[in-house]
Amino acid sequence: NSSGSIIAGATSSSYTPPTASTGTLYYYCVVTNNSCGSATSRVSGAITVITPSVGGTASSDQTICSNTQPANITLAGNTGTVQWQVSSDNSIFNNIVGATSSTLTSAQMGAITATRYYRAVVTSGVCSSVNSGTVTITVSPIATVNAVANQAVCNNSSTTAINFTTTNTGG
């Protein structure tokens, strides 16, 4: 509670520190009575202004085959701690246990068989959490071909056409 700087205009018994700059400051006051001298308060507790949470940018959407692992998803430009989440409907998200770094690994996502949505929740200190953009992992079904019935035909005679059907509409 010495060697401080006078704060212009701060002359009441209450003071609200500004939050425009990040960092940690301590405050104290000096009360002066012209005829009786002055008294100096004890130092306040640390007043720490924290950088707000920034969700950052998650890597691009992916399209994969069913029952395979997607490539890693990375987060850049974020400020704060990270918690990755997953959703099957892009509405209700759940935390992925242990997924707290800027990279969500393919092993953490595992082999998936249906489209999934991933995002990071980023929290800087006591500031409100914010979400990154959502990464969509679209799953393409594996192509299957239905079996064709056996046919027996005589040599040099006509046959019935063979029709194959598949379950993969994108193939």
Secondary structure, DSSP 8 states (H G I E B T S, - for coil): --S----TT--SS------SS-EEE----EEEETTTEEEE------EEE----B--EE---EEEETTB----EEEES-BSEEEEEEESSSSS-EE-TT--SSEE-HHHH--BSS-EEEEEEEE-TTS--EE---EEEEEE----B---------TTS--------BS-TT-
